[in-house]
């Protein structure tokens, strides 16, 4: 600390006496601090010196962190100074029935092979595709590379009845976990982020940020320490984060989907079921892990049901059937829909209800009564939040359960008005005339 204080005092062109006078401290205190004679300086003294030196937020945070020291212990007359906190081990328990994702796990292991550089990975995908399960499973496998602890923060980007967590609040919680007491935590977001980076500078910590709303929520929580790692999950593609790898999750392959269903429901519950029935069940679940788990739990909980009976119910009204306690595919998709802007909701409703199973930008433009260029931009917005899929360049489709969700939305007058004339023939004939040209030019 002494070297830092001396450097900043000289930068400010102050003598020790002048600095002491500005800070309202005894000059002997300044001298001892510059010569590291005070191993545990008072919190108030450090803050007064930072003010007198005109330090910015990051410099102030650095001075506080250095003054605290890696092994500070509490003083009787300064209860704000605490000893080193226990190493945080905050990862939730992994999913017992975790199956598959071998390629993604290998990719994550490769990303974090060199723990001497800060590595950040953003896992994105549609609601219920298994982002959190993958992140937690991978994090447990990586703990040996981050001996200084693992942090887990649910940012509630898509949580029913909750607003996304303000980054400053998330930082305050993490700083407390890392041993910073309330008196040290700055008021402003940038200063908290600077202190967070300072505290992590010499540590090897893995941070898992679950359920992020967008890049702005995550950016202040990016560590800078070369030994730290970060895993973020989000329904939004976080392509705006610098130096962050992205890993997009798709639904499971059929064989892995059947394995997940079998393991969750119990082998004894499906022992007599034909393999074709199990495949049909997971396909009715859209190969979506959340839907598969819910269907499997339904079968496990009802001893009188057979796999064939479950399949029959999923054929009647699968979105209504895919609900178990607080878990619901429909509710998960509702949260994604609620986070859209009003224009995006309109696009979602119109395209989900009034275009074919697979469509191009020209069909979308006709349905939305806009230009092809504008339609492409709107389609990209739905792609980025995983409410739409791109089956091939410039060809789009909705996941089966997403299309069911669109159909179940309340009827909207604006959707009817926007579609006037679409089914009357004029726009449809124009679209048909454009399809061949669209495919060749990829518009």
N, C-alpha and C positions, 0 to 999 in steps of 0.2 A: 504493500500500500504506500509505503514511504516514497518510492520512486514515482508512482503516479501523481501523488499529491505535490511533490516537488516540481515535476514537469509542468503540471497545470498552473502552479503558482508562478513559475517563471514565464510561462506563456502569457499570463495576465499582467506581467510586469509588476509584480507585487513582492515586497519583502515579507519575511515571516511576521514582522510586527504589523505591517499594513493588512495582511490577510487576517491576523488575529483580531484586529480592530473592526474590520468589515464583518467578520463572523460573530463578533461579540464573545470571543473566547480568550482565554489566557494565552499569551505567547508561548508559555512553556508547553501547553497542550499541543500547539502546532509543531513545535520543535520535536517533541517526542513522537508525534505521529509521522513526521517526515523521516525519523530515524527508526521507525517501527518499534518504538519503545512502549506503545500502548497496544497490547495484543487484542484487547476487546474494547475499542472505542464506543462511546455511547451513540445510540441512534441519532439523538438530537444533534450531537456534535458533527456527525457526518453530513446530515442534511443542511446544517448551517454553513459548513464549508463548501458544499456543492453550490449553494445559493450565492455565496460570496465570490466563488470562482466563475460564476456564470456558465456552469456546465449544461450541455444539452441533455435530452432525455437518455440517450444511450450512454453518455459519459457518466451521468448521475447513477444509472443502473450499474455500470461497471464498478464505480467507486463503492457503492453499497455492497455489491457482491464480494469484492475483494476485502472490504473491511470486515465482513461477516466471517470470512475464512472458511476453509473446508472442515475445520474441527472446532468451531467456536462452541463454548459452553456458556450456560446462563450465568449472569451476574445477579447477585441478590438484589441490588438496587436498580437493575435494568431488566425488567421482566420481558421486554420486547426481544431480547437476544436469546435465541434458543440453541440447543445443541444440534448436532447433525441428525437429520431425520432417518428413520429406517428406510432401507431400500424399497421403493414402491413395487409391488407385484399386483397390479390392478386388472390383469386380463381376466375376463369372465371365463367360466368353464367352457371348454369346447363342446361342439355338438357330438353326442355319443354316436349317432348314426351317420356321421360324415362319410360320404363315399365319393369316389371320382375326383375330378379336378386335378388329375396328375400333371397335365401340361402346365396349368396355372401355378401349381405348387413348385414345380421345377423352375419356372420363370422367376417366381419370387425368391427362391433360394439363390438363383444366379445373381439377381439384382443386389442382394445383400451379402454376397460372397466376400466383398472387401468392406469391412466395417470401419475402415479408417477414413472413409469419405461419407458425408451425409447423403443418404439415399431416400428419396420419397417416391412412393407408388400410390396412384389413385385408382381404386377398383370401382368401376361403374357398371351399371346394368339396371334392368327394369325391376320394378317392385317384386319381391319374392324370389329373385333368381339366386340368392344365396351369397350375397356380398359379405355380410357380417360373418357368416359361418366360415367362409374362406379366409377372411382377414384374421379372425381369432385363431383358427386352426394353424395358419401359417405363422402367426406371431408366437404361439406356443413352441413351434419347432425352431424358432429363431432366438429363443431366450438366452442360449449360451453365448451368443454373439453380442449381447447387450447386458453385461454383468451389473451395470449400475441401475437397472430397473426397467420396468415396463409400465407405461401410463395408458389408461383407457378413458376416453371422453366421448359420451354420446352427445352429439351436437343437435339432435332432435330436428333435423332438417325436414323430416316427414314423420311426425309423431302426432297421433290424434289428440286434440285438445291442448297441444303445447306449441308455442312459438319457437322458432329456431333460437338456439342459445347465442346470446351476444358474445362476440369474441373476447371482449374485455372481461366478462364474467368467467368464461372458460379459462382464461389466463390466470385470473385470481385463484381459481380452484387449483390449477396445476402448480402455481407458485407455492401455495400453502403445502401441497403434497411434497414439494421439493425442499421444504424447510424454511421458506420465507414467511415471516410473521406479518400480520396485517399492517403494522406500522411501516414496514419496508415497502409494501406494495403501492406503486404510484397510482395516481388517480386516472391519468389519461391512458388511452389504449396504446399509443406508440411507446410510451415509457414502460408500460407493462410488458410489451413485446420485447423491448430492448433488455429489460431485466431477465426475462425468460431466456433469451439467447445467451446472456452472460452466465446465468446459473448453469446452463447446459454445456457451456463452452468446452469444459474438460471432462465431460462425462459421456459414457456410452449408454444411452437410453433409447428404447424403442417406444414410440408414441403411436397409438392407434386412435384415430379420429373417426368415429362411426357416424353414419347418417348425416353427412354434410349437405347443406342446402346449395352452396355455390362457392366460387373461389374466394369471394370477399370474406366469407366466414372462416375459411381455412388459412388464408395468407398470413395473418398475424401469429398463427400457431406453428409456422414453419421454423424448426430449429436450424441453427447454423453450425453447431458443433460438428467437427469432422467425424466423430464416432457415433453420431445419432442416426436413427432411422425413423421413417414415418410411413404409416399405412393409412390411407384415407378411403372411406367408402362413401359412395354417393349415387343417387339415381341420375345425377346430372354429369355429363362428361366435363371433367375439370381440366380442359385443355388450356385454360388461361393461367395455370400455375407454372412458373418458371422452374426449369430443372426437375420436373416431375414426370416420371414414366406413367403411362396410362395402361390399364389392363381391363378390357371390356369383357364382361361375362355374358355368355349366351345360355340358353336352356341346356339341360343335360341330354346327352345321346340316349337313345332308347334303352340300351342295355344297362347304363348307369342309373337311369330313371327307375327301371324295374328293380335293380339292386337296392336303391333307396327305399322304394315302396315295401319291398320284402323285409328289409332290416327294421323298418319303423313299425310295421304292422305285426311282425313276428313270423318266423318261417312256418310255425304250426298253423297260423291262420290262413295261409295261402298254399299249404302243402298239396291240397287236392285241386287247386285251380289250374286250368289249362294255361299254358304259356301265352297263348293268343289272347286270353282274357286279361292277363296282367299287362300285356303290351297295350291293349285297347284302353285300359284304365289310365295308364300314365299318359297316353296320347290325349285322352279326354281331359287330363290335367294340363295339357299343353306342354308337357315335359318340364314344367316349372316346379322347382324344389318346394316352394311353400305350398303349392296346391297338392303336390304328391304327399307331403307330410300330413296335411290336413285329411286327405282321403284315407291315408293309412291309419291315422288315429281314429277316424270314424269306424273303420272296419275292426280295429283292435278293441274298441269300446263296446261294440254291439255283437254279443256272442251269437245271436240268431242270424246275423247277416252272413252271406257268402260273398265271395269276390264278384260272382255274377250279379248278385243283387245290387252291390255297390255300383257296378258298371251301369246297370239299368237306371239307377237314380241319377248318375252323372249324365246320362243321355237325356233325361227329362229336363233338368234345369241345373246345369253344373255349377254356375256361379253361386246360386243359392245354397247348393250342397257343400260348397267348399268353404265352410265356416265351422270353426271349432273353438268355443269359448271366445277369448279375445282375438283370436287369429282368424282372419278372413281375407280372401283374395280380393273380394269386392271392396272392402274397406281400405286395403292397401292401395288399390288403384284409385279410389276416391281421393286419397291424400295427394297422389301425383296430379290428379286433375285439379284439385283445389289450389295447387301451387302455380298453375298456369295463369297467364294474363287472360283478360277477357277475349282478346282476339285469338289467342291460341286455343282457348276453350271452344270458340266458334269453329275453328278449323278442325279440331278434333271431332266435334259432333257431326259436322257435315261430311267429312271424309269417311269417318267410321261407319256412317249410316247409308251413304249414297254413292259410293264408288264400288267397283268390283273388288274381288279378293286380292288381286294384284293390279296395280295401276302405275301410270307414269305421271310426269309433271304436267303434261297437257290435260289429262283427265282431271287432275286436281285443280288446275287453273280454271277449267270450265265450271266445275262444281262450286268453286269459290268466287267466280266472276271476277277474275283478276288476270294479270299477265303470267306467262310461264316463268319469267325471271322472278317475279314476286312469289309465285307459288313455290318455287324451289326453295326460296329463303324460309318460307313458312314451314315447309316440310323438314328442312334442316333443324328448325327449332324443336319439332316433335321428335326427331331422331336424337337430338342431344339430351333429351330427358327420357329416352327409351320408351316412349309411347307409340313409336312407329319403328318399323324395321326396313332396312334396305336389302332386298333380296338379290339385287344385281345393280350395277351402276344405273342410276336413274329409274329404277323400278322399286316400288314400295309395297308393303303389305302390313297389316296389323296382326299381332299375335291373336290367336283365337280367343283367348280370355279377355284381351283388350277390346276386341270387337263385341264380345258379349257385354262388356261394361258399357260401351257406347250405347248399345241398344237398350240398356236398362236405365239410362239417364232420363230424367224428367223431360217431357216434350217442351221444346222451346219455340216460341213464335218466330224469333228472328231466323231460326234455321229454315222454317217453312218459307218465309219471305225470300231468303237468299236462294232457295232452290226453285223458285217460280221459273218455269220455262225449261229447266234442266231435263225433265222427263217428257216435255212436250214434243221433243224431236229435234228442235233447231240446234241446241248446244250439243246434243248427242251426236248428230250427224257431223258437226264440225270436229268434235273429238275424234270420231272414227276416221275422218279424213286426215287428221294430223298424226295418228299413231305411227304409221310407217316412217314419216319424216322425223318424228320424235326419237325413235329408236336409232336412226342413223346419225343424228346430230347430238344426241344425249343432252337434250334440254328439258 
